[in-house]
Amino acid sequence: MAEQVVANNLKLSDAPKKLKSKVWQYFGFRVGSPTDKAKCKLCFTDVAYAKSGSTTNLMQHVKRKHNIDLA
């Protein structure tokens, strides 16, 4: 129930279409916040995202915390 309340209060924008990695289906950006951190849609954790386009941190988070392997 608490997660649902948190989800309703967060406004996440989807990743831009130019970001093509499969990992982006699990992440978004909080509206009005800097884009150096992506927000996990499963657990609402902020994960560092390099503007250089590296999704390694995001992939590792999904694999470790949610047991989802995108490789």
PyMOL Python script that loads the backbone (N, CA, C, O; Angstrom):
from pymol import cmd

cmd.read_pdbstr("""\
ATOM      1  N   MET A   1       0.823  -1.191   0.000  1.00  0.00           N
ATOM      2  CA  MET A   1       0.000   0.000   0.000  1.00  0.00           C
ATOM      3  C   MET A   1       0.865   1.251   0.000  1.00  0.00           C
ATOM      4  O   MET A   1       0.567   2.208  -0.715  1.00  0.00           O
ATOM      5  N   ALA A   2       1.936   1.256   0.797  1.00  0.00           N
ATOM      6  CA  ALA A   2       2.816   2.426   0.844  1.00  0.00           C
ATOM      7  C   ALA A   2       3.449   2.680  -0.513  1.00  0.00           C
ATOM      8  O   ALA A   2       3.600   3.832  -0.921  1.00  0.00           O
ATOM      9  N   GLU A   3       3.824   1.605  -1.225  1.00  0.00           N
ATOM     10  CA  GLU A   3       4.422   1.780  -2.549  1.00  0.00           C
ATOM     11  C   GLU A   3       3.437   2.429  -3.513  1.00  0.00           C
ATOM     12  O   GLU A   3       3.820   3.242  -4.354  1.00  0.00           O
ATOM     13  N   GLN A   4       2.174   2.066  -3.384  1.00  0.00           N
ATOM     14  CA  GLN A   4       1.176   2.634  -4.278  1.00  0.00           C
ATOM     15  C   GLN A   4       1.016   4.132  -4.023  1.00  0.00           C
ATOM     16  O   GLN A   4       0.872   4.911  -4.965  1.00  0.00           O
ATOM     17  N   VAL A   5       1.042   4.533  -2.764  1.00  0.00           N
ATOM     18  CA  VAL A   5       0.950   5.956  -2.423  1.00  0.00           C
ATOM     19  C   VAL A   5       2.141   6.700  -2.993  1.00  0.00           C
ATOM     20  O   VAL A   5       1.992   7.780  -3.564  1.00  0.00           O
ATOM     21  N   VAL A   6       3.336   6.117  -2.835  1.00  0.00           N
ATOM     22  CA  VAL A   6       4.544   6.739  -3.380  1.00  0.00           C
ATOM     23  C   VAL A   6       4.424   6.860  -4.890  1.00  0.00           C
ATOM     24  O   VAL A   6       4.772   7.894  -5.460  1.00  0.00           O
ATOM     25  N   ALA A   7       3.940   5.824  -5.534  1.00  0.00           N
ATOM     26  CA  ALA A   7       3.821   5.839  -6.987  1.00  0.00           C
ATOM     27  C   ALA A   7       2.853   6.925  -7.446  1.00  0.00           C
ATOM     28  O   ALA A   7       3.087   7.573  -8.467  1.00  0.00           O
ATOM     29  N   ASN A   8       1.788   7.126  -6.712  1.00  0.00           N
ATOM     30  CA  ASN A   8       0.813   8.140  -7.097  1.00  0.00           C
ATOM     31  C   ASN A   8       1.362   9.545  -6.929  1.00  0.00           C
ATOM     32  O   ASN A   8       0.974  10.447  -7.672  1.00  0.00           O
ATOM     33  N   ASN A   9       2.261   9.752  -5.966  1.00  0.00           N
ATOM     34  CA  ASN A   9       2.827  11.073  -5.717  1.00  0.00           C
ATOM     35  C   ASN A   9       3.996  11.398  -6.628  1.00  0.00           C
ATOM     36  O   ASN A   9       4.344  12.569  -6.780  1.00  0.00           O
ATOM     37  N   LEU A  10       4.605  10.401  -7.235  1.00  0.00           N
ATOM     38  CA  LEU A  10       5.734  10.626  -8.137  1.00  0.00           C
ATOM     39  C   LEU A  10       5.224  10.821  -9.554  1.00  0.00           C
ATOM     40  O   LEU A  10       4.361  10.083 -10.030  1.00  0.00           O
ATOM     41  N   LYS A  11       5.761  11.802 -10.200  1.00  0.00           N
ATOM     42  CA  LYS A  11       5.432  11.990 -11.607  1.00  0.00           C
ATOM     43  C   LYS A  11       6.694  11.690 -12.399  1.00  0.00           C
ATOM     44  O   LYS A  11       7.641  12.476 -12.410  1.00  0.00           O
ATOM     45  N   LEU A  12       6.689  10.548 -13.055  1.00  0.00           N
ATOM     46  CA  LEU A  12       7.843  10.119 -13.829  1.00  0.00           C
ATOM     47  C   LEU A  12       7.555  10.298 -15.307  1.00  0.00           C
ATOM     48  O   LEU A  12       6.493   9.928 -15.810  1.00  0.00           O
ATOM     49  N   SER A  13       8.525  10.871 -15.979  1.00  0.00           N
ATOM     50  CA  SER A  13       8.429  10.933 -17.437  1.00  0.00           C
ATOM     51  C   SER A  13       9.219   9.764 -18.001  1.00  0.00           C
ATOM     52  O   SER A  13      10.266   9.398 -17.469  1.00  0.00           O
ATOM     53  N   ASP A  14       8.719   9.189 -19.067  1.00  0.00           N
ATOM     54  CA  ASP A  14       9.432   8.089 -19.715  1.00  0.00           C
ATOM     55  C   ASP A  14      10.727   8.618 -20.309  1.00  0.00           C
ATOM     56  O   ASP A  14      10.874   9.813 -20.568  1.00  0.00           O
ATOM     57  N   ALA A  15      11.650   7.709 -20.514  1.00  0.00           N
ATOM     58  CA  ALA A  15      12.911   8.079 -21.144  1.00  0.00           C
ATOM     59  C   ALA A  15      12.630   8.511 -22.582  1.00  0.00           C
ATOM     60  O   ALA A  15      11.721   7.979 -23.219  1.00  0.00           O
ATOM     61  N   PRO A  16      13.393   9.464 -23.095  1.00  0.00           N
ATOM     62  CA  PRO A  16      13.204   9.885 -24.492  1.00  0.00           C
ATOM     63  C   PRO A  16      13.367   8.712 -25.458  1.00  0.00           C
ATOM     64  O   PRO A  16      14.123   7.778 -25.190  1.00  0.00           O
ATOM     65  N   LYS A  17      12.665   8.767 -26.563  1.00  0.00           N
ATOM     66  CA  LYS A  17      12.691   7.678 -27.561  1.00  0.00           C
ATOM     67  C   LYS A  17      14.086   7.417 -28.113  1.00  0.00           C
ATOM     68  O   LYS A  17      14.374   6.311 -28.570  1.00  0.00           O
ATOM     69  N   LYS A  18      14.958   8.430 -28.074  1.00  0.00           N
ATOM     70  CA  LYS A  18      16.310   8.229 -28.610  1.00  0.00           C
ATOM     71  C   LYS A  18      17.142   7.289 -27.736  1.00  0.00           C
ATOM     72  O   LYS A  18      18.160   6.767 -28.191  1.00  0.00           O
ATOM     73  N   LEU A  19      16.722   7.066 -26.486  1.00  0.00           N
ATOM     74  CA  LEU A  19      17.402   6.123 -25.605  1.00  0.00           C
ATOM     75  C   LEU A  19      16.824   4.747 -25.880  1.00  0.00           C
ATOM     76  O   LEU A  19      15.687   4.459 -25.505  1.00  0.00           O
ATOM     77  N   LYS A  20      17.597   3.904 -26.527  1.00  0.00           N
ATOM     78  CA  LYS A  20      17.071   2.666 -27.086  1.00  0.00           C
ATOM     79  C   LYS A  20      17.319   1.408 -26.254  1.00  0.00           C
ATOM     80  O   LYS A  20      16.823   0.339 -26.609  1.00  0.00           O
ATOM     81  N   SER A  21      18.057   1.504 -25.184  1.00  0.00           N
ATOM     82  CA  SER A  21      18.346   0.327 -24.385  1.00  0.00           C
ATOM     83  C   SER A  21      17.067  -0.263 -23.792  1.00  0.00           C
ATOM     84  O   SER A  21      16.137   0.467 -23.447  1.00  0.00           O
ATOM     85  N   LYS A  22      17.031  -1.584 -23.679  1.00  0.00           N
ATOM     86  CA  LYS A  22      15.879  -2.273 -23.093  1.00  0.00           C
ATOM     87  C   LYS A  22      15.652  -1.876 -21.635  1.00  0.00           C
ATOM     88  O   LYS A  22      14.535  -1.977 -21.129  1.00  0.00           O
ATOM     89  N   VAL A  23      16.699  -1.431 -20.969  1.00  0.00           N
ATOM     90  CA  VAL A  23      16.602  -1.118 -19.550  1.00  0.00           C
ATOM     91  C   VAL A  23      15.670   0.064 -19.289  1.00  0.00           C
ATOM     92  O   VAL A  23      15.159   0.211 -18.179  1.00  0.00           O
ATOM     93  N   TRP A  24      15.446   0.898 -20.284  1.00  0.00           N
ATOM     94  CA  TRP A  24      14.624   2.093 -20.083  1.00  0.00           C
ATOM     95  C   TRP A  24      13.153   1.782 -19.825  1.00  0.00           C
ATOM     96  O   TRP A  24      12.412   2.659 -19.380  1.00  0.00           O
ATOM     97  N   GLN A  25      12.717   0.559 -20.093  1.00  0.00           N
ATOM     98  CA  GLN A  25      11.332   0.206 -19.763  1.00  0.00           C
ATOM     99  C   GLN A  25      11.128   0.152 -18.248  1.00  0.00           C
ATOM    100  O   GLN A  25       9.995   0.207 -17.770  1.00  0.00           O
ATOM    101  N   TYR A  26      12.225   0.045 -17.495  1.00  0.00           N
ATOM    102  CA  TYR A  26      12.155  -0.027 -16.034  1.00  0.00           C
ATOM    103  C   TYR A  26      12.509   1.292 -15.349  1.00  0.00           C
ATOM    104  O   TYR A  26      12.451   1.377 -14.123  1.00  0.00           O
ATOM    105  N   PHE A  27      12.872   2.313 -16.108  1.00  0.00           N
ATOM    106  CA  PHE A  27      13.310   3.577 -15.530  1.00  0.00           C
ATOM    107  C   PHE A  27      12.627   4.760 -16.194  1.00  0.00           C
ATOM    108  O   PHE A  27      12.199   4.699 -17.346  1.00  0.00           O
ATOM    109  N   GLY A  28      12.542   5.822 -15.435  1.00  0.00           N
ATOM    110  CA  GLY A  28      12.033   7.083 -15.947  1.00  0.00           C
ATOM    111  C   GLY A  28      12.767   8.206 -15.237  1.00  0.00           C
ATOM    112  O   GLY A  28      13.664   7.967 -14.428  1.00  0.00           O
ATOM    113  N   PHE A  29      12.379   9.424 -15.545  1.00  0.00           N
ATOM    114  CA  PHE A  29      12.974  10.583 -14.895  1.00  0.00           C
ATOM    115  C   PHE A  29      11.882  11.313 -14.137  1.00  0.00           C
ATOM    116  O   PHE A  29      10.763  11.459 -14.629  1.00  0.00           O
ATOM    117  N   ARG A  30      12.208  11.766 -12.950  1.00  0.00           N
ATOM    118  CA  ARG A  30      11.237  12.509 -12.156  1.00  0.00           C
ATOM    119  C   ARG A  30      11.037  13.882 -12.789  1.00  0.00           C
ATOM    120  O   ARG A  30      12.003  14.576 -13.107  1.00  0.00           O
ATOM    121  N   VAL A  31       9.806  14.258 -12.965  1.00  0.00           N
ATOM    122  CA  VAL A  31       9.468  15.536 -13.587  1.00  0.00           C
ATOM    123  C   VAL A  31      10.000  16.675 -12.727  1.00  0.00           C
ATOM    124  O   VAL A  31       9.735  16.730 -11.526  1.00  0.00           O
ATOM    125  N   GLY A  32      10.751  17.583 -13.344  1.00  0.00           N
ATOM    126  CA  GLY A  32      11.293  18.736 -12.649  1.00  0.00           C
ATOM    127  C   GLY A  32      12.625  18.496 -11.956  1.00  0.00           C
ATOM    128  O   GLY A  32      13.169  19.412 -11.339  1.00  0.00           O
ATOM    129  N   SER A  33      13.160  17.285 -12.045  1.00  0.00           N
ATOM    130  CA  SER A  33      14.449  16.973 -11.425  1.00  0.00           C
ATOM    131  C   SER A  33      15.523  16.866 -12.493  1.00  0.00           C
ATOM    132  O   SER A  33      15.222  16.647 -13.667  1.00  0.00           O
ATOM    133  N   PRO A  34      16.783  17.022 -12.084  1.00  0.00           N
ATOM    134  CA  PRO A  34      17.872  16.842 -13.059  1.00  0.00           C
ATOM    135  C   PRO A  34      17.878  15.417 -13.614  1.00  0.00           C
ATOM    136  O   PRO A  34      17.411  14.484 -12.960  1.00  0.00           O
ATOM    137  N   THR A  35      18.406  15.262 -14.811  1.00  0.00           N
ATOM    138  CA  THR A  35      18.408  13.949 -15.458  1.00  0.00           C
ATOM    139  C   THR A  35      19.689  13.163 -15.194  1.00  0.00           C
ATOM    140  O   THR A  35      20.025  12.266 -15.967  1.00  0.00           O
ATOM    141  N   ASP A  36      20.407  13.481 -14.125  1.00  0.00           N
ATOM    142  CA  ASP A  36      21.610  12.706 -13.809  1.00  0.00           C
ATOM    143  C   ASP A  36      21.273  11.470 -12.976  1.00  0.00           C
ATOM    144  O   ASP A  36      22.147  10.651 -12.693  1.00  0.00           O
ATOM    145  N   LYS A  37      20.009  11.337 -12.585  1.00  0.00           N
ATOM    146  CA  LYS A  37      19.556  10.148 -11.871  1.00  0.00           C
ATOM    147  C   LYS A  37      18.249   9.683 -12.493  1.00  0.00           C
ATOM    148  O   LYS A  37      17.338  10.471 -12.749  1.00  0.00           O
ATOM    149  N   ALA A  38      18.189   8.391 -12.724  1.00  0.00           N
ATOM    150  CA  ALA A  38      16.964   7.794 -13.237  1.00  0.00           C
ATOM    151  C   ALA A  38      16.241   7.139 -12.072  1.00  0.00           C
ATOM    152  O   ALA A  38      16.884   6.658 -11.139  1.00  0.00           O
ATOM    153  N   LYS A  39      14.935   7.114 -12.111  1.00  0.00           N
ATOM    154  CA  LYS A  39      14.124   6.531 -11.043  1.00  0.00           C
ATOM    155  C   LYS A  39      13.601   5.183 -11.504  1.00  0.00           C
ATOM    156  O   LYS A  39      12.978   5.071 -12.560  1.00  0.00           O
ATOM    157  N   CYS A  40      13.865   4.148 -10.691  1.00  0.00           N
ATOM    158  CA  CYS A  40      13.392   2.801 -10.992  1.00  0.00           C
ATOM    159  C   CYS A  40      11.874   2.774 -10.840  1.00  0.00           C
ATOM    160  O   CYS A  40      11.349   3.228  -9.823  1.00  0.00           O
ATOM    161  N   LYS A  41      11.167   2.251 -11.829  1.00  0.00           N
ATOM    162  CA  LYS A  41       9.712   2.178 -11.784  1.00  0.00           C
ATOM    163  C   LYS A  41       9.227   1.029 -10.907  1.00  0.00           C
ATOM    164  O   LYS A  41       8.046   0.960 -10.568  1.00  0.00           O
ATOM    165  N   LEU A  42      10.138   0.127 -10.540  1.00  0.00           N
ATOM    166  CA  LEU A  42       9.753  -1.020  -9.722  1.00  0.00           C
ATOM    167  C   LEU A  42       9.879  -0.741  -8.224  1.00  0.00           C
ATOM    168  O   LEU A  42       9.030  -1.160  -7.438  1.00  0.00           O
ATOM    169  N   CYS A  43      10.941  -0.032  -7.832  1.00  0.00           N
ATOM    170  CA  CYS A  43      11.169   0.212  -6.403  1.00  0.00           C
ATOM    171  C   CYS A  43      11.349   1.691  -6.065  1.00  0.00           C
ATOM    172  O   CYS A  43      11.547   2.038  -4.901  1.00  0.00           O
ATOM    173  N   PHE A  44      11.282   2.559  -7.064  1.00  0.00           N
ATOM    174  CA  PHE A  44      11.356   4.011  -6.899  1.00  0.00           C
ATOM    175  C   PHE A  44      12.680   4.496  -6.310  1.00  0.00           C
ATOM    176  O   PHE A  44      12.727   5.524  -5.635  1.00  0.00           O
ATOM    177  N   THR A  45      13.750   3.751  -6.569  1.00  0.00           N
ATOM    178  CA  THR A  45      15.087   4.126  -6.135  1.00  0.00           C
ATOM    179  C   THR A  45      15.732   4.993  -7.213  1.00  0.00           C
ATOM    180  O   THR A  45      15.565   4.740  -8.406  1.00  0.00           O
ATOM    181  N   ASP A  46      16.474   6.026  -6.781  1.00  0.00           N
ATOM    182  CA  ASP A  46      17.264   6.820  -7.716  1.00  0.00           C
ATOM    183  C   ASP A  46      18.542   6.070  -8.032  1.00  0.00           C
ATOM    184  O   ASP A  46      19.228   5.589  -7.130  1.00  0.00           O
ATOM    185  N   VAL A  47      18.863   5.970  -9.315  1.00  0.00           N
ATOM    186  CA  VAL A  47      20.082   5.305  -9.758  1.00  0.00           C
ATOM    187  C   VAL A  47      20.841   6.280 -10.645  1.00  0.00           C
ATOM    188  O   VAL A  47      20.266   6.877 -11.555  1.00  0.00           O
ATOM    189  N   ALA A  48      22.129   6.439 -10.380  1.00  0.00           N
ATOM    190  CA  ALA A  48      22.958   7.371 -11.141  1.00  0.00           C
ATOM    191  C   ALA A  48      22.969   6.978 -12.614  1.00  0.00           C
ATOM    192  O   ALA A  48      23.117   5.809 -12.968  1.00  0.00           O
ATOM    193  N   TYR A  49      22.807   7.997 -13.462  1.00  0.00           N
ATOM    194  CA  TYR A  49      22.818   7.797 -14.904  1.00  0.00           C
ATOM    195  C   TYR A  49      23.744   8.826 -15.516  1.00  0.00           C
ATOM    196  O   TYR A  49      23.539  10.029 -15.359  1.00  0.00           O
ATOM    197  N   ALA A  50      24.764   8.351 -16.214  1.00  0.00           N
ATOM    198  CA  ALA A  50      25.726   9.249 -16.835  1.00  0.00           C
ATOM    199  C   ALA A  50      25.136   9.830 -18.114  1.00  0.00           C
ATOM    200  O   ALA A  50      24.567   9.101 -18.926  1.00  0.00           O
ATOM    201  N   LYS A  51      25.269  11.119 -18.288  1.00  0.00           N
ATOM    202  CA  LYS A  51      24.742  11.763 -19.497  1.00  0.00           C
ATOM    203  C   LYS A  51      25.470  11.297 -20.754  1.00  0.00           C
ATOM    204  O   LYS A  51      25.036  11.570 -21.872  1.00  0.00           O
ATOM    205  N   SER A  52      26.578  10.593 -20.558  1.00  0.00           N
ATOM    206  CA  SER A  52      27.311  10.066 -21.702  1.00  0.00           C
ATOM    207  C   SER A  52      26.539   8.935 -22.376  1.00  0.00           C
ATOM    208  O   SER A  52      26.884   8.512 -23.479  1.00  0.00           O
ATOM    209  N   GLY A  53      25.488   8.446 -21.703  1.00  0.00           N
ATOM    210  CA  GLY A  53      24.665   7.415 -22.305  1.00  0.00           C
ATOM    211  C   GLY A  53      24.908   6.023 -21.757  1.00  0.00           C
ATOM    212  O   GLY A  53      24.294   5.065 -22.226  1.00  0.00           O
ATOM    213  N   SER A  54      25.783   5.887 -20.780  1.00  0.00           N
ATOM    214  CA  SER A  54      26.072   4.580 -20.209  1.00  0.00           C
ATOM    215  C   SER A  54      24.911   4.106 -19.338  1.00  0.00           C
ATOM    216  O   SER A  54      24.469   4.820 -18.438  1.00  0.00           O
ATOM    217  N   THR A  55      24.428   2.910 -19.609  1.00  0.00           N
ATOM    218  CA  THR A  55      23.328   2.346 -18.823  1.00  0.00           C
ATOM    219  C   THR A  55      23.792   1.220 -17.902  1.00  0.00           C
ATOM    220  O   THR A  55      22.968   0.460 -17.393  1.00  0.00           O
ATOM    221  N   THR A  56      25.083   1.107 -17.687  1.00  0.00           N
ATOM    222  CA  THR A  56      25.630   0.034 -16.863  1.00  0.00           C
ATOM    223  C   THR A  56      25.039   0.037 -15.457  1.00  0.00           C
ATOM    224  O   THR A  56      24.625  -1.012 -14.965  1.00  0.00           O
ATOM    225  N   ASN A  57      24.993   1.187 -14.808  1.00  0.00           N
ATOM    226  CA  ASN A  57      24.432   1.253 -13.456  1.00  0.00           C
ATOM    227  C   ASN A  57      22.971   0.816 -13.444  1.00  0.00           C
ATOM    228  O   ASN A  57      22.528   0.128 -12.524  1.00  0.00           O
ATOM    229  N   LEU A  58      22.237   1.215 -14.461  1.00  0.00           N
ATOM    230  CA  LEU A  58      20.827   0.860 -14.522  1.00  0.00           C
ATOM    231  C   LEU A  58      20.654  -0.649 -14.709  1.00  0.00           C
ATOM    232  O   LEU A  58      19.819  -1.270 -14.053  1.00  0.00           O
ATOM    233  N   MET A  59      21.438  -1.221 -15.596  1.00  0.00           N
ATOM    234  CA  MET A  59      21.387  -2.673 -15.830  1.00  0.00           C
ATOM    235  C   MET A  59      21.748  -3.445 -14.563  1.00  0.00           C
ATOM    236  O   MET A  59      21.094  -4.430 -14.221  1.00  0.00           O
ATOM    237  N   GLN A  60      22.788  -2.994 -13.874  1.00  0.00           N
ATOM    238  CA  GLN A  60      23.209  -3.673 -12.652  1.00  0.00           C
ATOM    239  C   GLN A  60      22.133  -3.584 -11.572  1.00  0.00           C
ATOM    240  O   GLN A  60      21.909  -4.551 -10.844  1.00  0.00           O
ATOM    241  N   HIS A  61      21.478  -2.458 -11.461  1.00  0.00           N
ATOM    242  CA  HIS A  61      20.416  -2.305 -10.470  1.00  0.00           C
ATOM    243  C   HIS A  61      19.282  -3.298 -10.738  1.00  0.00           C
ATOM    244  O   HIS A  61      18.834  -3.997  -9.829  1.00  0.00           O
ATOM    245  N   VAL A  62      18.824  -3.352 -11.986  1.00  0.00           N
ATOM    246  CA  VAL A  62      17.718  -4.238 -12.340  1.00  0.00           C
ATOM    247  C   VAL A  62      18.099  -5.699 -12.096  1.00  0.00           C
ATOM    248  O   VAL A  62      17.280  -6.493 -11.633  1.00  0.00           O
ATOM    249  N   LYS A  63      19.332  -6.040 -12.407  1.00  0.00           N
ATOM    250  CA  LYS A  63      19.782  -7.426 -12.236  1.00  0.00           C
ATOM    251  C   LYS A  63      19.919  -7.787 -10.758  1.00  0.00           C
ATOM    252  O   LYS A  63      19.453  -8.843 -10.330  1.00  0.00           O
ATOM    253  N   ARG A  64      20.555  -6.914  -9.980  1.00  0.00           N
ATOM    254  CA  ARG A  64      20.792  -7.204  -8.555  1.00  0.00           C
ATOM    255  C   ARG A  64      19.536  -7.115  -7.698  1.00  0.00           C
ATOM    256  O   ARG A  64      19.267  -8.004  -6.890  1.00  0.00           O
ATOM    257  N   LYS A  65      18.788  -6.070  -7.871  1.00  0.00           N
ATOM    258  CA  LYS A  65      17.662  -5.809  -6.976  1.00  0.00           C
ATOM    259  C   LYS A  65      16.374  -6.505  -7.392  1.00  0.00           C
ATOM    260  O   LYS A  65      15.538  -6.820  -6.545  1.00  0.00           O
ATOM    261  N   HIS A  66      16.207  -6.750  -8.701  1.00  0.00           N
ATOM    262  CA  HIS A  66      14.942  -7.288  -9.175  1.00  0.00           C
ATOM    263  C   HIS A  66      15.083  -8.615  -9.913  1.00  0.00           C
ATOM    264  O   HIS A  66      14.102  -9.173 -10.404  1.00  0.00           O
ATOM    265  N   ASN A  67      16.319  -9.112  -9.986  1.00  0.00           N
ATOM    266  CA  ASN A  67      16.614 -10.400 -10.619  1.00  0.00           C
ATOM    267  C   ASN A  67      16.111 -10.480 -12.065  1.00  0.00           C
ATOM    268  O   ASN A  67      15.575 -11.499 -12.500  1.00  0.00           O
ATOM    269  N   ILE A  68      16.298  -9.388 -12.787  1.00  0.00           N
ATOM    270  CA  ILE A  68      15.912  -9.325 -14.197  1.00  0.00           C
ATOM    271  C   ILE A  68      17.195  -9.178 -15.013  1.00  0.00           C
ATOM    272  O   ILE A  68      17.941  -8.214 -14.842  1.00  0.00           O
ATOM    273  N   ASP A  69      17.443 -10.137 -15.898  1.00  0.00           N
ATOM    274  CA  ASP A  69      18.658 -10.107 -16.715  1.00  0.00           C
ATOM    275  C   ASP A  69      18.288  -9.669 -18.131  1.00  0.00           C
ATOM    276  O   ASP A  69      17.556 -10.367 -18.833  1.00  0.00           O
ATOM    277  N   LEU A  70      18.791  -8.526 -18.538  1.00  0.00           N
ATOM    278  CA  LEU A  70      18.484  -7.967 -19.855  1.00  0.00           C
ATOM    279  C   LEU A  70      19.559  -8.254 -20.888  1.00  0.00           C
ATOM    280  O   LEU A  70      19.431  -7.847 -22.043  1.00  0.00           O
ATOM    281  N   ALA A  71      20.605  -8.940 -20.494  1.00  0.00           N
ATOM    282  CA  ALA A  71      21.719  -9.193 -21.419  1.00  0.00           C
ATOM    283  C   ALA A  71      21.402 -10.179 -22.502  1.00  0.00           C
ATOM    284  O   ALA A  71      22.255 -10.473 -23.338  1.00  0.00           O
TER     285      ALA A  71
END
""", "prot")
cmd.dss("prot")
cmd.show_as("cartoon", "prot")
cmd.util.cbc("prot")
cmd.orient("prot")
